[in-house]
C-alpha cells in the first residue's frame, strides 16, 4: 500500500486528510520533522513503512512503523550516531563523517547496535523471559541498521514518576516484582543489562497499569559468558546517576556481574522514593550518607536499597533471585527473608586508611593501604599511585645528585660544565660537517631545552565536604550562589592556568585553529561594552603576552580539543574541573568571600584595582589591563596559583541557577545551547567578581580576551 503524508496519519497509518487524526488523535500540525529524521513513510527492508519519530538519543532514532500486509504496529530503531554520521541529501543514506577515529568509532558502535539486536533475538528464544521488549527483525540498509521491535503503548517509569516527582512504596510494589522476575531470568543466563534507569523501564499500558513493566534499551547489555569486562567507549557505560562504582571507573579490567545491575536498580528505587538520585559515588566515598525522605519507610525495604547501593559489590545481594528473597515481606512472595548485614564500621575503616594514604602521598603509604584494607574500595587508585611513585623513585636514582655540602657547589657546577663540554667536543670530532671554513673543529653549544609541553604541574587535592556558595550576608552576593553542602572526591588540579606556550605546542603539533580564528574573532571590553573583533584571537589579544601568560580567547570547545590532544600524548585522563571541585580547591578550607580573607588586593591577584569591595581596601589604583604570567601572585593555602583573577576558567559543569547537583559532575552531552560555568574572575573584573562563590556562565562556543582554563584529573 502507498502512504501519502497529506492523506494518511503518520502514527496509525490510517487515511486522514485532517491534521487531527479521528482514529488515533495524533495531531500532525504539532509534529516537527527535523533534518536528520527519515522522511515520513520511508520504506526499509521492502516491507516496513516508517511513520513519525517516537524518540531519539545520541546514537539512534526510533520511529513507529507498519509491516506490509499486517495491522500490527512496530517500533524501528535506526542506528544514527549524530556525532559520527550525517544524512545524505536524499534523506535516507547514513554517511560517516570524515576522520579515521570517527570511522573506527562508527564501526565499533555499529557492532554494538547489531549485538543488541542479536541479544534480543537470543532472548526471544526463551519464552520465560517475558518482561523485555520483543525482537521482530533486523534490516541493514542505507549504510545503517534498523532494529525492528514490538511497539509498546504506554510510558516510561520516568514519565510516570515525573508529575509528582516521587512514587510511594505502594506504587513501586506492582512493577518491582515482575521486573525482578525478568532480571532473575536474565541473570540465570549471565546476561547483564548495565543501564537500568527510570527511562529504560517501560510501563505497558501507562501509569494506570503498573504491574506490566518492560525492560528496554539493551544497547549496553552483555552476555557474561562471552564478555564480562567493561570496555571504554564513546557511548559511555550507562546513565550517570545510576552507575555502579565498577562501571563509573570504566576500567577494562573490572569485572561486572548481576550485582552491577542491582546497584542501578537500587538507585532507581532510591530516586523514586526520594525524588532525587542517590549521592554520586565520589561523594559517598567521602562519607555522604543515603538519606531517605520517608521517615516511616519499611525498615527492610530501606536496608535492602542501602545494600543494593553498597559501594563494594560484596555488600550487595548476589543476584535478582537473592534480592527477591530479601524483599519477600515487602513483595508478599512468601519466600524466606534473608536479613541484610551491612558493616558500616568496615567502610569507615577503609575510608580512614585511604585518607591517611592520600595525606602521606608516599609509596609506603599506598602500599600500607593495599596491605591493610578489607573492602579496598580505592584499590585501583592505590595501585596507580604505587606505579607512579615507584617510577619516580627509579628515575631519581639516575639523576645527578647535588653535593650535600653547599660550599662545594662550585665544584659540582664545574664538573657538570666540563662533562657537557666534553660531550659536545666528542660530537664535533665524530660528526662530519661540524667544521669551520678553515677546516678546524667547531664546538656547538646546545641550546637551552624548551619546557616539556606535556608536563602539567598538578596539585593533589584531598576530597571532602564543604559549604558551597555564599551566605545571605555576604556583600554583592548573587541569587545563584545558594549555600549548600557539596562533597568532592580526591582529585588533582593544575597548579597554574594552562599557559600560552603550552597551548601553542598543541596548535603547532596539530594545526588546530581556534573558534575565534576560524570564526568572527573574540570579545573584548571597549571601556563601556563588550564587542567582538575579528582580528583578535589567542595569538593577538590586543595586549602584550609571552608564553608564560595564560592562554586566553579560547572557547570551551577549544579547551576540549586541547585536552583530547594532551590525553592522547600522555595517556592520562585530563579534563576540566567540575564546578564543585573548582570552588572547593579555590576556597582551600576558607569560608570567607576570598581565599585571602574578607578582602583582596592587587598584591594578591590580577584584577581591576580602580574599584573597591565593601570598603575593605581592594581599591589600590593598580590596573594592568591584561594578563600576567601564571604563578606571578601568591598561591592560595593549597598551593594553587591565580584561582582569583588573571583569566576566567572554564569548568566541565552545566550551569543551573538553583544548584541541583550539576555542579558536581561534568556535562554529559555536547549541546551547544547548554550554558557552561566559568569561575575565578579575571584581570578585567571588579574585585567582587573574584569572590570564591561567584559564578559566570556562557555557551561552549563563547570566547573572550579574559577567558582561559586549567586542568584537572582524578
Secondary structure, DSSP 8 states (H G I E B T S, - for coil): ----TTTB-TTT--B--SSB-TTT--BGGG----TTS--TT-EETTTEEEEEEEEE-SSEEEEEEEETT---EEEEEEE--TTTEEE-TTSS-EEE-SSHHHHHHHHHHHHHHHHHHHHHHHHHT-TT--SB--EEEEEEETTEEEEEEE---EEEHHHHHHTTS---HHHHHHHHHHHHHHHHHHHHTTEE-S---GGGEEEET-TT-TT-EEE---TT-EETTT--B----TT-SS-GGG--HHHHTT-TT-B--HHHHHHHHHHHHHHHHHSS----HHHHHTT-----S-TT--HHHHHHHHHHT-SSGGGS-SSHHHHHHHTHHHHT-----------HHHHHHHHHHHHHHHHH-SHHHHHHHHHH-SS-TTHHHHHHHHHHHHHHHHHHHTS----SSGGGHHHHHHHHHHHHHHHHHHHHHHSTT-B-TTS-B-----------TT---EEEE--EEEEES--TTSTT--TT---EEEEE--EEEESS--BHHHHHHHHHHH----HHHHTT-EEEE-SSSEEEETT-BTTB-SS---TTBB--S--HHHHHHHHHHHHHHH-S--B---HHHHHHHHHTT--SSBTTBS---TTTS-S-TTS-STTSS---S---SS--BTT-S---TTS---SSSSSEEEEEEE--SS--SGGGS--SS--TTS-EEEES--TTS-GGGGSTT--EEE-TT--BTTEE---EE-
